């Protein structure tokens, strides 16, 4: 089974070295593709991003034989956590991030690729089209990838803001999703939602 691991990154010189060291590069059937979004630091020199658990490859190959899409568990090993705001479509959560999700190639041939005009939430938009096309997103928590969150309040605010902006783009493309967001009541989530709301409203200004 040929597996392509695609990593998108920008200005991650402090985290990127963890990824390649953890990659199962001894597997001949794996290729690694790194897509840099214009980094101005040493990201391209280091070319590494997140950490893959020892069981990731085994769990992925086992699950992808049974399902067309497999999403894994992506905790921050240092305990930081920015909660997702889930969207359920036909009983499926379509907000699994692409830092740890696998698609069979024929899915792209049928539903298309990521929408390049989207700033964020492009993974949600793709997952929505997949579910609408009849695909099942299987969640395997044993397929684990450590994903380091933002370490500063400013970084947290930027991420929340652009997440909100991306949700506005998502609602514009698929207005039927507007009322499917499930919001948590935790203080951190409320703060994130408040900042994200600013991004969402700014997104209204741009068509």
Number of C-alpha atoms within 10 A of each C-alpha: 9 10 18 14 15 14 18 12 19 17 16 20 20 13 17 22 18 18 20 17 14 16 20 18 12 7 11 10 11 16 13 13 12 14 13 15 11 11 13 11 13 14 21 20 10 17 21 23 27 24 22 22 15 14 13 21 17 11 17 22 16 11 18 17 12 10 16 18 22 25 25 23 20 23 16 16 13 11 8 13 15 15 13 15 16 17 20 14 14 11 8 16 18 21 20 21 17 20 20 22 22 23 19 14 11 10 16 13 9 11 15 12 14 15 13 8 8 17 14 20 23 22 19 22 24 20 27 22 18 22 19 13 12 9 15 16 21 19 18 16 14 16 24 22 25 20 22 18 17 16 10 9 9 10 12 15 17 17 20 23 22 22 24 26 26 23 27 26 24 21 16 15 12 13 11 10 17 13 9 12 12 10 14 14 9 10 9 13 18 13 14 23 22 16 21 24 20 15 22 22 13 15 18 12 7 8 6
